[in-house]
Amino acid sequence: MYDMQNLAKLSHLGELAPEAFKAFVAFDQAAVKDGAIPHKYKELIAVAVALTTQCVYCIQIHTASARKAGATDRELAEATLVAAALRAGAAMTHGTHAMG
């Protein structure tokens, strides 16, 4: 199912719903642009979120963007472990629902 070629279909999606598509693209760009949090950190956050949501497209795109913004392997490794800790923590806290 995962094939980066599928992303070429985004243009067709944009043709079918141009206003919403343009708004999404603008929002996406604004969200990762330099602000109180630098662009590189925002891309590292995006990598961690993508790992947690397990979106392989997002993982590839935001890892490349993070690297382009200057992220190192070590920073990407730490972002990975933060994502893993949060995902594991969610399992632990949700496990309380199973307790009698």
C-alpha positions in Angstrom: 0.0 0.0 0.0 2.8 2.4 0.8 4.2 3.9 -2.5 5.5 7.4 -2.7 4.1 7.5 -6.2 0.7 7.8 -4.6 1.6 11.3 -3.5 1.3 12.3 -7.2 -2.4 11.9 -6.7 -2.5 14.8 -4.4 -2.8 17.1 -7.4 -6.0 15.4 -8.4 -7.3 15.8 -4.9 -6.5 19.5 -5.2 -8.4 19.7 -8.5 -11.4 18.1 -6.9 -11.5 20.4 -3.8 -9.3 23.4 -4.7 -10.3 25.8 -1.9 -9.9 23.3 0.9 -6.7 21.9 -0.6 -5.1 25.4 -0.9 -6.1 26.1 2.6 -4.6 22.9 3.9 -1.3 23.5 2.0 -1.1 27.0 3.5 -1.9 25.7 7.0 0.7 23.0 6.6 3.4 25.4 5.5 2.5 27.9 8.3 2.6 25.2 10.9 6.2 24.3 10.3 7.6 27.7 9.5 10.0 29.4 11.9 8.3 31.0 14.8 8.7 30.8 18.6 9.8 27.2 17.8 12.5 27.0 15.1 11.7 25.2 11.9 14.2 22.4 12.6 12.5 21.6 15.9 9.1 21.7 14.3 10.3 19.1 11.8 11.7 17.0 14.6 8.3 17.2 16.3 6.6 16.3 13.0 8.9 13.2 12.7 8.0 12.1 16.3 4.3 12.6 15.6 4.6 10.7 12.2 6.3 7.8 14.0 3.5 7.8 16.6 0.7 7.9 14.0 2.8 5.5 11.8 2.3 7.5 8.6 5.1 6.3 6.4 4.6 9.1 4.0 4.9 11.7 6.8 7.9 9.9 8.2 9.8 10.1 4.9 8.8 13.6 4.1 9.4 15.1 7.5 12.7 13.2 8.1 14.0 14.7 4.8 12.7 18.1 5.8 14.3 17.8 9.2 17.6 16.8 7.7 17.4 19.7 5.3 16.8 22.0 8.2 20.0 20.6 9.9 18.8 17.8 12.0 21.4 15.2 12.8 21.0 11.4 13.2 21.4 11.8 16.9 18.5 14.4 17.0 16.3 12.1 14.9 17.2 9.2 17.2 16.1 11.2 20.3 12.9 12.3 18.6 12.2 8.6 17.8 12.7 7.6 21.5 10.5 10.5 22.7 7.8 9.2 20.3 8.3 5.6 21.6 8.1 6.8 25.2 4.8 8.7 24.6 3.3 5.8 22.7 4.3 3.3 25.5 3.1 5.8 28.1 -0.3 5.9 26.5 -0.5 2.1 26.6 0.3 2.3 30.3 -2.2 5.0 31.2 -4.9 3.4 29.0 -4.2 0.2 30.8 -5.8 1.6 33.9 -9.1 1.2 32.1 -8.6 -2.5 32.3 -8.0 -2.5 36.0 -10.9 -3.6 38.3 
